[in-house]
Amino acid sequence: MAGSAQDSFDLVLENGRVMDPESGFDEIRHVGIVKGKIAAISKTALSGKDSIDASGLVVAPGFIDLHQHAWDPDSVRFKIRDGVTSVFELEVGTANVAAWYAKYAGKLPFHHGVAIGHLKVRMQVMGDFPSFLPKSDSKAATIEASPEQLEELKLGIRRGLDEGAVTVGFGLAYTPAATRWEILEMFRVAANYNAPCHVHLRTRRKDSYEGLQEVIAASAITGAELQVVHLQATGAGETPRLLQMVSEAQANGIKVSSEIYPYTAGMTDIKSAIFGDGWQEDFQLDYEDLQWGATGERLTKESFENYRKTGGLVIVHSNTEAIVTNAIKHPTALIASDGLKGHPRNAGTFARILGFYCRERSELNLMTALRKISLMPAQRLETRVPAMKNKGRCKVGADADLTLFDPETVIDKATFTEAEKMSSGIPFVIVDGTVVVRDSVIVADVFPGQAIRAPQTKPNKK
């Protein structure tokens, strides 16, 4: 890690606390950036065309969010102000990977990538109208695939992977009619492309072990890597045992990990299959545990039935702080937001980890937190997307995707009643060597974000 005062850089970060979660490096240094790469980390001053005084700030690898659903302009601003430099939609995904990348080309301040979504392809194959999630009475949710439809599903997944999809995404709770054999077949296709499977488990609470066993078994049988999304939201009180299962599977050579968001409530579409008959028993919840995202009101039987007809996003208060805290601390768990408009996780997930869980509650040390929000997400994708080996690190040669935050003031501001409030204490964000947040203000009309896409090659076996 060297550099000299004679070097000339595109951008210099002066006197920042450089932290690299891969090596454990944690020292005050000057950072020189050239052509989107970290070119020097120096004890002595560097000169450059532009400079930032990083005194008192941590210079960290940019945060990586593997689970984002909202891509509207407000949500984009929330993400970049929350320190996120790479954003992915890897659970629901899309049915048309090429079109998704074309839609966002040159229009985002952060890097971006997408999954080929099993539930999206299933909706397409079954002839449902396009929507975010299948409704509880939709064909995708209620009809078992015929042999011909199963072949169409496999073809759709292959097409998406051929087009560079980062992963295969699954929302098994929203497609209960999909058989276990169907899911195993999708895992086989994913394994053929070295693509991880990011899975919302099929079952809730009383059968959560069975749901996790299904996909761990699919991973073991096929060799496809497994990411269990928002495990604490699915597991609730059973979360510690589910995390134990993930750890044991890891110890026995299965490539499985989990992700957590740092909030005690979830959010989903009230018309989805999750709220089909028996949801109260499945969730061990009642109407007053549901909060309407648009108004903040707690629901009653009457309002639930009304909203169920019209559809929309509902907040589900289903967890305790102790469950969430222990899940965040678990060594197999990384952090991802599951960002949706109307929920504070869309705006504040990463600042909340650094401010609330690190500084205020001392549940995590800062290096561990940075590992969970930058390095671990990058490592999750490296097999399928080798370019991720250059992200999530703060070292010479790494991509200059960097987040500068004040460890004494960084905090989330979004709440369940005021969800659309930006995080604070993150004054600078750099993407591909370009400053996109300067002095806590988003730089206008700057879009350095690049598509993060798997190599568009043929599968590794027949």
C-alpha positions in Angstrom: 0.0 0.0 0.0 2.2 2.8 -1.3 2.1 6.1 -3.1 4.1 9.3 -3.3 3.4 13.0 -3.3 4.5 13.1 -7.0 1.7 10.8 -8.1 -1.2 12.5 -9.8 -4.7 11.0 -9.3 -8.2 11.6 -10.5 -9.4 11.8 -6.9 -7.6 11.8 -3.6 -9.3 11.0 -0.2 -7.2 12.7 2.5 -6.6 11.5 6.0 -9.5 9.0 6.2 -9.7 5.9 8.3 -9.3 3.3 5.7 -11.0 0.0 6.6 -10.8 -3.2 4.5 -13.0 -6.1 5.8 -11.1 -8.6 3.7 -7.6 -8.0 5.3 -8.7 -6.3 8.5 -6.6 -3.2 7.6 -7.7 -0.2 9.7 -5.4 2.8 9.5 -5.4 6.5 8.7 -4.3 6.9 5.1 -4.6 8.9 1.9 -6.3 7.1 -1.0 -5.6 7.8 -4.6 -8.1 6.9 -7.3 -7.4 6.5 -11.1 -9.8 5.5 -13.8 -12.3 4.0 -11.3 -9.7 2.0 -9.4 -8.0 2.4 -6.1 -4.4 3.1 -7.2 -2.7 4.0 -3.9 -3.2 3.8 -0.2 -0.5 5.9 1.3 0.9 7.2 4.6 2.1 10.3 2.8 0.0 13.0 1.1 -1.1 12.5 -2.5 -1.9 15.0 -5.2 -4.9 14.8 -7.5 -7.3 16.7 -9.8 -9.9 16.5 -7.1 -9.7 15.9 -3.4 -11.9 15.2 -0.4 -10.9 15.8 3.2 -11.9 12.6 4.9 -10.6 13.5 8.3 -12.8 11.9 10.9 -14.5 9.7 8.4 -14.3 6.0 7.7 -13.3 5.2 4.1 -15.1 1.9 3.5 -15.9 -0.3 0.5 -19.3 0.7 -0.9 -22.2 -1.2 0.6 -23.8 -3.9 -1.5 -27.5 -4.6 -1.3 -28.5 -8.0 -2.8 -32.2 -7.6 -2.3 -34.0 -4.5 -3.6 -37.4 -4.3 -5.1 -38.1 -0.5 -5.4 -36.4 1.2 -8.3 -38.3 4.4 -8.5 -36.4 7.8 -8.4 -37.1 8.3 -4.7 -35.8 4.8 -3.8 -32.7 5.3 -5.9 -31.9 8.5 -3.9 -32.6 6.7 -0.6 -30.1 3.9 -1.6 -27.3 6.2 -2.6 -27.7 8.3 0.6 -27.6 5.1 2.6 -24.1 4.4 1.2 -25.1 1.7 -1.3 -22.9 1.5 -4.4 -24.2 -1.8 -5.9 -27.9 -2.7 -5.9 -29.5 -6.0 -6.9 -32.9 -7.5 -7.4 -32.2 -11.2 -6.7 -35.3 -12.6 -5.2 -38.3 -11.7 -7.4 -36.1 -10.8 -10.3 -37.4 -10.5 -13.8 -38.7 -12.7 -16.6 -36.7 -10.7 -19.2 -33.1 -10.1 -18.2 -32.0 -8.3 -21.4 -34.9 -5.9 -21.2 -34.2 -5.2 -17.5 -30.6 -4.2 -18.1 -31.6 -2.1 -21.2 -34.2 -0.2 -19.1 -31.6 1.0 -16.6 -28.5 1.4 -18.8 -26.9 4.8 -18.1 -29.6 5.9 -15.7 -28.5 4.9 -12.3 -25.8 6.3 -9.9 -25.0 2.8 -8.6 -24.1 -0.5 -10.1 -27.0 -2.8 -10.6 -27.9 -6.4 -11.4 -30.9 -8.8 -11.5 -31.9 -12.4 -11.2 -34.0 -14.5 -13.6 -37.0 -14.9 -11.4 -38.7 -18.3 -11.1 -42.0 -16.7 -10.0 -41.8 -14.2 -12.8 -41.2 -16.9 -15.4 -43.9 -19.0 -13.8 -46.4 -16.1 -14.1 -45.4 -15.8 -17.8 -45.7 -19.5 -18.5 -49.1 -19.8 -16.8 -50.5 -16.8 -18.6 -51.0 -14.5 -15.6 -51.2 -10.7 -16.1 -47.9 -9.0 -15.2 -47.6 -7.9 -11.6 -45.0 -7.6 -8.9 -46.1 -10.8 -7.1 -48.6 -13.5 -8.1 -52.0 -12.9 -6.4 -53.3 -15.7 -4.2 -55.9 -16.8 -6.8 -53.5 -16.5 -9.8 -52.5 -19.4 -12.0 -48.9 -19.1 -10.9 -49.9 -19.6 -7.3 -52.5 -22.3 -7.7 -51.7 -24.5 -10.7 -49.2 -27.3 -10.8 -47.0 -27.2 -13.9 -47.7 -29.8 -16.5 -44.6 -31.6 -18.0 -44.8 -29.2 -21.0 -45.0 -26.2 -18.7 -42.1 -27.5 -16.7 -40.0 -27.6 -19.8 -41.1 -24.0 -20.6 -40.0 -22.9 -17.1 -36.6 -24.5 -17.5 -36.3 -22.8 -20.9 -37.2 -19.4 -19.4 -34.6 -19.8 -16.6 -31.9 -20.9 -19.1 -32.7 -17.9 -21.4 -32.3 -15.5 -18.4 -29.0 -17.1 -17.4 -27.8 -17.0 -21.0 -28.5 -13.2 -21.0 -26.3 -12.7 -17.9 -28.7 -13.0 -15.0 -26.7 -12.8 -11.7 -28.7 -15.5 -9.9 -32.0 -17.5 -10.0 -34.5 -15.9 -7.7 -37.4 -17.8 -6.0 -40.4 -16.6 -4.0 -41.7 -20.1 -3.0 -44.2 -18.7 -0.5 -45.9 -16.9 -3.4 -46.0 -20.0 -5.7 -47.3 -22.8 -3.4 -48.5 -24.8 -6.4 -44.9 -25.2 -7.6 -43.9 -28.8 -6.6 -40.7 -29.7 -4.9 -39.7 -31.5 -8.1 -40.2 -28.3 -10.1 -38.0 -26.4 -7.7 -35.4 -29.2 -7.8 -35.4 -28.9 -11.6 -34.8 -25.1 -11.4 -31.9 -25.7 -9.1 -30.5 -28.1 -11.6 -30.6 -25.5 -14.3 -29.0 -22.9 -11.9 -26.2 -25.4 -11.0 -25.5 -25.9 -14.7 -24.7 -22.2 -15.0 -22.9 -21.8 -11.6 -25.7 -19.5 -10.6 -26.7 -19.1 -6.9 -30.3 -19.6 -5.9 -31.8 -16.8 -3.8 -34.8 -18.2 -2.1 -37.8 -16.9 -0.1 -38.7 -20.2 1.7 -41.9 -22.0 0.9 -43.4 -22.2 4.4 -43.9 -20.1 7.4 -43.2 -20.7 11.1 -44.9 -24.0 11.9 -43.2 -25.7 8.9 -40.2 -23.5 8.6 -37.8 -26.4 9.1 -39.4 -28.2 6.3 -39.1 -25.2 4.0 -35.4 -24.8 4.8 -34.8 -28.5 4.5 -36.3 -28.5 1.0 -33.8 -26.0 -0.4 -30.8 -27.2 1.5 -31.5 -30.6 0.0 -31.9 -29.1 -3.5 -28.6 -27.4 -3.0 -26.9 -30.6 -1.8 -28.4 -32.7 -4.7 -27.6 -30.2 -7.5 -24.5 -28.3 -6.2 -26.2 -25.0 -6.7 -25.2 -22.4 -4.1 -28.1 -21.3 -1.9 -28.9 -17.9 -0.3 -31.9 -17.9 2.1 -33.4 -14.4 1.9 -34.7 -12.5 4.9 -34.4 -15.6 7.1 -35.6 -13.8 10.2 -38.8 -12.7 8.5 -39.6 -16.2 7.5 -38.4 -17.9 10.7 -39.6 -15.5 13.4 -39.3 -17.4 16.7 -37.7 -20.3 15.0 -34.9 -18.2 13.5 -32.2 -19.4 15.9 -32.8 -23.0 14.8 -32.9 -22.2 11.1 -29.6 -20.4 11.5 -28.2 -23.4 13.3 -29.3 -25.5 10.3 -27.6 -23.1 7.9 -24.4 -23.4 10.0 -24.5 -27.2 10.1 -25.1 -27.4 6.3 -22.1 -25.1 5.8 -20.0 -27.3 8.1 -20.9 -30.3 5.9 -19.8 -28.7 2.7 -23.0 -27.2 1.4 -22.7 -23.7 0.0 -25.5 -22.0 1.8 -25.8 -18.6 3.6 -28.5 -16.3 4.8 -29.5 -12.7 4.7 -31.2 -10.5 7.3 -32.7 -7.0 7.4 -32.5 -5.1 10.6 -36.2 -4.4 11.4 -38.8 -6.3 13.4 -41.5 -6.0 10.7 -41.7 -7.2 7.1 -43.7 -6.0 4.1 -45.5 -7.7 1.2 -48.5 -7.6 -1.1 -51.8 -8.1 0.8 -53.3 -10.0 -2.2 -50.4 -12.5 -2.3 -50.7 -16.2 -1.4 -49.1 -15.5 1.9 -52.5 -14.1 3.1 -54.5 -17.1 1.9 -56.8 -19.1 4.1 -55.1 -20.0 7.4 -52.6 -17.1 7.4 -53.3 -16.2 11.0 -52.4 -19.7 12.2 -49.4 -19.8 9.9 -48.1 -16.5 11.0 -49.3 -16.7 14.6 -50.5 -13.2 14.0 -53.8 -11.3 13.9 -55.2 -8.2 12.0 -53.8 -5.7 14.4 -50.3 -6.9 13.7 -50.7 -5.6 10.1 -50.1 -2.0 9.2 -51.2 -0.5 5.9 -48.1 1.0 4.3 -49.7 3.9 2.6 -51.5 5.3 5.7 -49.8 3.7 8.7 -53.1 2.4 10.1 -53.3 -0.9 11.9 -55.8 -3.2 10.3 -59.1 -4.7 11.5 -61.0 -7.7 10.0 -63.0 -5.2 7.9 -60.1 -3.2 6.6 -58.1 -6.3 5.9 -60.9 -7.7 3.8 -61.3 -4.4 1.9 -57.5 -4.0 1.2 -57.3 -7.7 0.2 -59.7 -6.8 -2.6 -57.8 -3.8 -3.8 -54.3 -4.9 -3.2 -51.2 -3.0 -1.9 -48.3 -3.3 0.4 -48.9 -4.2 4.1 -46.3 -4.0 6.9 -46.3 -7.3 9.0 -45.1 -6.8 12.6 -44.0 -10.4 13.2 -40.7 -10.3 15.1 -38.9 -9.3 18.3 -35.9 -7.2 18.6 -34.0 -10.0 20.3 -34.6 -12.4 17.3 -33.5 -9.7 14.8 -30.4 -8.7 16.8 -29.2 -12.3 17.2 -29.8 -13.0 13.5 -27.8 -9.9 12.5 -24.9 -11.1 14.6 -24.9 -14.7 13.3 -21.7 -15.5 11.3 -23.6 -17.0 8.3 -25.8 -13.9 7.9 -25.1 -10.9 5.6 -27.3 -7.8 5.5 -29.7 -7.0 2.7 -32.6 -4.5 2.7 -35.5 -6.2 0.8 -36.3 -2.6 -0.1 -39.9 -1.6 -0.8 -41.5 1.9 -0.7 -43.4 2.4 2.5 -41.0 0.4 4.7 -38.0 2.1 6.5 -35.7 -0.7 5.3 -35.9 0.9 1.9 -34.1 4.0 3.1 -32.2 3.1 6.2 -30.9 -0.4 6.4 -27.2 0.2 6.2 -27.0 3.3 8.3 -29.1 1.5 10.9 -26.5 -1.3 11.1 -23.7 1.2 11.5 -25.4 3.6 13.8 -27.9 1.6 15.9 -26.3 -1.8 16.1 -22.7 -0.8 16.0 -22.4 2.5 17.8 -25.5 2.7 20.0 -25.9 -0.9 21.1 -22.4 -2.3 20.5 -23.9 -5.5 19.1 -21.3 -5.6 16.2 -17.9 -4.1 15.9 -17.4 -1.9 12.9 -15.2 -4.2 10.9 -17.7 -7.1 11.3 -20.5 -4.8 10.2 -18.6 -3.7 7.1 -17.9 -7.3 6.3 -21.6 -8.1 6.4 -22.6 -5.1 4.2 -19.8 -5.1 1.7 -17.4 -8.1 1.6 -19.9 -11.0 2.2 -22.4 -9.8 -0.4 -19.6 -9.5 -2.9 -18.3 -13.0 -2.1 -21.8 -14.4 -2.4 -21.8 -13.6 -6.1 -18.1 -14.2 -7.1 -18.6 -17.7 -8.5 -21.1 -16.6 -11.0 -19.8 -13.0 -11.5 -16.0 -12.9 -11.1 -16.0 -9.1 -11.3 -17.4 -9.0 -7.8 -13.9 -10.0 -6.6 -13.0 -6.4 -7.1 -15.9 -5.1 -4.9 -16.4 -5.2 -1.2 -12.8 -4.4 -0.6 -10.7 -1.3 0.2 -7.3 -2.1 -1.2 -5.1 -1.2 -4.2 -6.5 -2.6 -7.4 -10.1 -2.8 -6.1 -12.9 -0.9 -7.7 -13.3 2.6 -6.4 -16.8 2.1 -5.1 -16.4 3.7 -1.7 -18.6 5.0 1.1 -17.3 7.6 3.5 -19.2 7.9 6.8 -18.9 9.4 10.2 -18.9 6.6 12.8 -20.0 9.0 15.5 -23.1 10.3 13.7 -24.2 7.8 11.0 -27.8 6.8 11.6 -31.0 5.9 9.9 -33.9 8.3 10.0 -36.7 6.3 8.4 -39.4 4.8 10.7 -42.6 2.8 10.3 -44.6 5.9 10.3 -42.2 8.1 8.3 -40.5 5.6 6.0 -39.2 8.1 3.4 -36.5 9.8 5.3 -32.9 9.7 4.2 -30.0 8.4 6.4 -27.5 10.9 7.7 -23.8 10.8 8.6 -22.8 9.5 5.1 -21.4 12.6 3.5 -19.6 11.1 0.5 -20.3 8.2 -1.8 -18.1 7.3 -4.8 -19.1 4.9 -7.6 -16.6 3.8 -10.2 -14.3 6.7 -9.1 -17.0 9.3 -9.5 -18.4 11.2 -6.6 -22.2 10.8 -6.5 -22.8 12.2 -3.0 -20.7 15.2 -1.9 -21.2 16.9 1.4 -24.4 14.9 1.9 -25.9 16.2 -1.3 -26.6 13.9 -4.3 -24.6 15.2 -7.3 -27.2 16.0 -10.0 -27.2 14.2 -13.4 -24.3 11.9 -12.7 -24.9 8.2 -13.5 -21.7 6.1 -13.3 -23.5 2.9 -12.4 -22.6 -0.1 -14.5 -24.5 -3.3 -15.2 -23.3 -6.1 -13.0 -23.9 -9.1 -15.2 -22.7 -12.6 -15.4 -20.6 -13.6 -18.4 -23.0 -14.3 -21.2 -21.7 -17.8 -22.0 -23.1 -21.2 -22.4 -23.7 -23.5 -19.4 -20.8 -25.5 -18.0 -22.3 -29.0 -18.8 -25.2 -30.5 -20.8 
